[in-house]
């Protein structure tokens, strides 16, 4: 960070006082936006598109601002946002990689099965979390902050699909069985239940990992987002050849 600041100041002719430099060295640098991300391996590019479609369906039903552009989906809330996108299509569209000699095809192949989930923290959220100064960040802060927000701020559950099955109904008490059967039949539950009852039913289904705000989908068209976006599918290591080629940092 200090090297970058010194180069910027030199480029534009800004003088750096000794006091300012010492403040930078001590970590006294204000952060107004921080982007954190995790790449998830979802096995193939068609799978990434399928997962994105399901994320889009669910975010539409949530009390937040949602946007979709091509193969990217955005969820915005006060102070932060999440961006979900397929890494393969994004890389193919970047002009800076189109004339890359030698490595482009290999790089695109590596990116095809990747779904990237970015957390973008704005100034107000950084301030609320006491993370607006660089000296507040330790080696593990980014990782801890990302996964804490991922668990607490993203409410992505499984959604239902296909016809109602007896083994599904057997998991629930009678009142919830009726609600599930109606939901799977395509009935708008707001026409059947009061807002208070529907809120209670939604809460009970969420405890079981199901979001009934999203309409029932055709059989075989949904995936378990809790499984796909799990820690076990997070990519933690950069391929050695990318580091050797200067396409990724060594640490």
C-alpha positions, 0 to 999 in steps of 0.5 A: 500500500505504501509503495503504491501511495509513494508512486502515485504521489511521485507521478502527480508531483505531491510532496510527502511529509515525514509526518504523513509517511509515518502515519501511513507506516503506522496504518493510518490510511482511511479505507472507503471501499474494500472488495473481498471475494471467493471463487467457488468451483461448480464443476462446469460453466453451464453449472455456473449459469444454472446456479446464477439463475437460481440465485437471481430467482431467490434474490428477487424475493428478498427485501433488497435491491437486485440487478442482473447484467448478462452473467452477473447478479448483484444484491445491494443493501445499505453499506454493502453489496454482493456480486455473483458472476461466472468467471469464464464469460467475464474473462472472455469479455475482458479486452486486456486478456484478448491479446495475451500470448501463450496463456489465454486459452489455458487461463480461460479453461481454468476460469470456466467452472468458477463462480465468483462471489464478491463482497463489496464493503462501502465506507459506512459498513467499514466504519460500523465494523471498525474496519475503516483504518488500514491498521484495523486489518490483520492477516485474518481480518479479510477472511473472517469478515467475508465469511461472517457477512456471507453467513449472516447477510446472504439468505440463500436457501434451497428452493422446491421443485417438482411434484409434492412427495409423501416423504417430503410431507412426512417431515412436517406437521399437518399445518406445514404439509398443507402449506407445502402442498399448496406451494408446490401446486403453484398456489399463491400463499398470500391468497390463502394465509394471513401475513402473520401466519405466512411469516411463521410458515416461512420461518419454519421452512427456512429452519429446514433450509427451504425458501418458499418465497421463490415459486416451485420450479420444474423437477430437475432444474434446481441445485442446493445452493448451501452445498454449491456455495460451501467452504468445501467448494471454495478455491483456496490455492492458485495454480502454480503455472499462473504464479510462474506466469505472473498472472497471480501473486505468490502470496 
